[in-house]
Amino acid sequence: MEDELGELIHLADPPGTSGHAVSLRVLELPAPGSDCLDCEFVVETETVRGSFPVYLMSYDLDDWQEALEELAAGRFVSWLNSGRTVQFKIEPLSPGVIGVSLHDGPSSQVTVSFPLFPATGWIDDQRARLERVRRAFAS
């Protein structure tokens, strides 16, 4: 399934830099009659590599779309704030730089935060990823 669906989120530093990256991989579509998308956040920095299981509902995708609109306006976003799964935050720090943070409150209590220098057009890329996942989720 992952090869078909890929990543709902993928943010990474340019090649040849620190190599920080975060992605939200879609692992499995919902079973018939279910509304739960099986995913995992994957984080890679110079010193930290890890993954956090995440289960998304269709309304979480709606919330991610709203978060992308906020980011496009240059505002801070916090996504998945229900306390049932990993919380994801993005904060614009300066032109071309964002701060990313993941907090695994329900399970490990681990928080990972780091700066990223995403490629130009990164918000449009995330919108396209969201649309691809929505189409697969609906079918």
Secondary structure, 3 states (H helix, E strand, C coil): CHHHHCEEEEEECCCCCCCCEEEEEEEECCCCCCCCEEEEEEEECCCCEEEEEEEECHHHHHHHHHHHHHHHCCCCEEECCCCCCCEEEEEEEECCEEEEEEECCCCCCCEEEEEECCCCCHHHHHHHHHHHHHHHHHC
